[in-house]
């Protein structure tokens, strides 16, 4: 069984989540319960493959455009293993035909890792890290290991540690020695990188000398495992060939639109024409006229032909959205996936792959000339007969792209417009009393299919004559003083916005426009936390869960109204570019009717922050994924500003100490997530007395928050410090943040004093997964007397698990437990857990884990069990799930089980007769 990205050529793009150390030691990765795993686990070869495959934190396609040169790269200490263990292992691997890289002694001369070694690391499939007594004392080894773990984190390259005699795995993992000398010589930052690389490598599955007793047996086992892995990899990890063409969701082209059919036929004639002069074809027309619908229909007809066994004239058909601010990397990634290449393939790799194929590439929504060579797209015509179809609002853009033939997509005729309107609104609009007003409304749509469909959906439920007459008057009245794009496109669309059932729908639609163009909005991944809490909606609905449920209802309403559409990722939505233009127009400073004013500048083309005077009248500011490096000093208060979204800005590093946050006293939501160079916060954070949402997710260089300033933020309900891997600091030390509903400190070094968690009465969602400085214990009365503090000598928080049981409003929990007893205290938490890591925990009773079997536990998506004995099962965990349990875990994506040496089955087999 394979994980998603291994089993299919496309995989998910997103957020893919960044990686840091997962406390996972050798595990099985399982993504489905559709087959009986117990039968598979009887195959030792498959067991080994699963264990070896699991040595990466997540499965990502290789970055190399070709197969790795080396099967194995040996990383070892120079003094104590080169001429003994490493020499013997190398010889044994080479003898079996395994291409193995072992550096020459000459390569280690000098201060820096040589280019030869760097290249070998990039071109290796497997890394075997040989931990000897002197390994950690070598700067060379530390530099080498850091590079190796970077490849492990970002690419499909496997790392397996070997722990030789006198080397204890836990000592390496916990780093029970001083780094002082190395840090003094080479700096704290580099020392921390080495620490992280060591910690991560030591947690992976590998081989220990103590399990074999002598080096010869250990080497035989390593060679045997590597041979099995390299043989199985080609069978198990080779993705299926990419689909030549994939269907794209599209609005059906009605038979009552002869002009549309005529344009489609012309497009197909030119696309299929072998004339090399017709390499690039342009489709142009005003916004909302149906260019994207036509382009998708071209793609989908080829897909339908192929599905029906009809040969198509291209080896591959790919449609990709370019947009007004092209993201070259995103375009390359999408085309790479469709070609079956690694996600991070560069232009040269794309060019070589496309040159070998006869392709049709559909570039949708092009606003200005896209330099094909920058993406890696071959110039046309070529001898393969490939074609490119370009859609744009501007004919000149098509010709600039090299189009020799263009089609002007005209609006629908009056009769076609009427037929489309009746099709979408219902036949009741054609009755004598309603028809005159309905025809006036349709004429206002100027023949634009998008406007017609949206207005039709807005009026579909209206059966009263007066409602139709009022709607017609409103559209005409709003037309005064509007010209051009506003007159022909935005005006009809605004009518559909005005027709939304309630203010919450309107507010949500406008908020969705804060995200960049073509952004996939995920309600389940907290994209909307800023909205629910910052806009006080959560207080109206009562809880985050109620807000998330309401989100689903509202999203469906907006989709039915055609205000939103399905995104590219499963479960996501996005705003059509024209609808986004509508939202930005409604919230613009020039539009006088709306009290909500947005300052919205997103995308990598934005290099400068708005001028100081532009901030004053804005109620929401969105500067997402820009190249802004600094903010202006503000001269006056931003009295209306309630939300400031400044996410995914990699070049920004400093918040002004003065004349910035001091002027944002009404701010309710501040999101600086993924500001990867932000290192500190000014004390002016205390000025945000109304702040309800503070999100610093993945601010990886953030080292400190101003304390006790955090305690002054009495309105705070969302605090997100997840993945702030350098934030080594105690928070929530006093009575502050009592209103917290959501707390995320996963993969951070944040600590929290004992007694604080149990006092957060409003807490609903808690993210404690892999929080390295928070340790849990199960206290008896005697232990309480012995441990009168809440902090260990290493600065870790030691918290009684019973504090979690005090959180009566808790609905969602991700957490890691280590070295504690899993017993009855676990049962009340089981149905709230969505991700769980049990590391070296003692499971006293099997029914403690079986508490996960409750019907309410259907949100569990990740379960990791490592080195966990079970008291009543002969001191070893033998079975994780009974046969009924997996059927209840509808969202479970991954199980990892490692170092539970007597595991016999993960899932209890069904009775033979039931099979």
Secondary structure, 3 states (H helix, E strand, C coil): CCCHHHHCCCCCCCCCCCCCCCCCCCCCCECCCCCCHHHHCCCHHHHHHHHHHCCCCCCCCCCCCCCCCEEEEEECCHHHHCCCHHHHHHHHHHHCCCCEECCCHHHHCCCCCCHHHHHHHHCEEEEEEEECCCHHHCHHHHHHHHHHHHHHHHCCCEEEEEECCCCCHHHHHHCCCCCHHHHHHHCHHHHHHHHHHHHHHHCCCEEEHHHCCCHHHHHHHHHHHHHHHHHHHHHHCCCCCCCCCCCCCCCCCCCCCHHHHHHHHHHHHHHHCCCHHHCEEEEECCCCCCHHHHHHHHHHHHHHHHHCCCCCCCCEEEEEEEECCCCHHHHHHHHHHHHCCCCCCCHHHHHHHHHCCCEEEEEEEECCCCCHHHHCCCCCCCCCCCEEEEEECCHHHHHHCCCCEEEECCCCCHHHHHHHHHHHHCHHHHCHHHHHHHHHHHHHCCCCHHHHHHHHHHHCCCCCHHHHHHHHHHHHHHCCCCCHHHHHHHHHHHHHHHCCCCHHHHHHHHHHCCCCCCCCECHHHCCCHHHHHHCCHHHHHCCHHHHHHHHHHHHHHHHHCCCCEECCCCCCEECCHHHHHHHHHHCCCCCCCCCCCEEECCCCCCCCCCCHHHHCCCCEEECCCCCCCCCCCCCCCCCCCCEEECCCCCCCCCCCCCCCHHHCCCCCEEECCCCCCCCECCHHHHHCCCCCEEECCCCCCCCECCCCHHHHCCCCCEEECCCCCCCCCEECCCCCCCCCCEEECCCCCCEECCCCHHHCCCCCEEEECCCCCEEEECCCHHHHHHCCCCECCCCCEEEECHHHHCCCCCCEEEEEEECCEECHHHHHHHCCEEEEEEECCEECCHHHHHHHHCHHHCCCCEEEEECCCECCCCCCCCEEECCCHHHHCCCCCEEEEECCCCCCEEECCCCCCCC
